[in-house]
Amino acid sequence: MGVQLSDFAVINTTDFDGVLCNGEQITITNTSPHLTGSTAPSFSWGYPSSTEVIEETSSSITIVYSEDGTYNLSLTYDDGQCLDTYEDSIVVDVDNIDLSYSVDKSVICDDQGEIILTNTSEISNPVSTYSWELSHSSGSNQTSSSISPIFTIAELGAWDASLTVTTVTGCSETL
């Protein structure tokens, strides 16, 4: 009579789309059918030393990566009688967006004038779209998709500027 060994260590990485935006966390789940309250101490996670671990339990691990790369993960079950290790690797694309800009003229003394908004943002993924909006309390607004736009304004008062950057991987940040 034979003995069948079923997988003791199983993890789920299918909920991860491969992209982490601005320090976003990923949680990997232990999906082993053998995980119970009494077997929990028999499970342990393995990961590279460069991995920033936020929380680690026998049922899941929450991590953050700061750089693009392929990272190996493992889950080991060892109860002193049975030993099983599940290994997987995940490809991570980390997109960091640190938005900032400067305004060349904050006061215009004529009936109208131009202001230049200079984008000084730091974006780890160079393929990005830019969406600027310059809005006035009267309801007037202007938009631009330039990296550093020039706006002509002819309405007195304060104008609010906002910048939204979206990377090709879908990460987005607004300032």
Secondary structure, DSSP 8 states (H G I E B T S, - for coil): ----------EE-TT--SEEETT--EEEEE--TT--TTTGGGEEEE--TT-EEEEE-SSEEEEE-SS-EEEEEEEEEE-SS-EEEEEEEEEEEEE-EE--EEES-S---SSSEEEEEEE--EESSS-EEEEEEEEETTS-EEEE-SSS-EEEE-S-S-EEEEEEEEETTS-EEE-
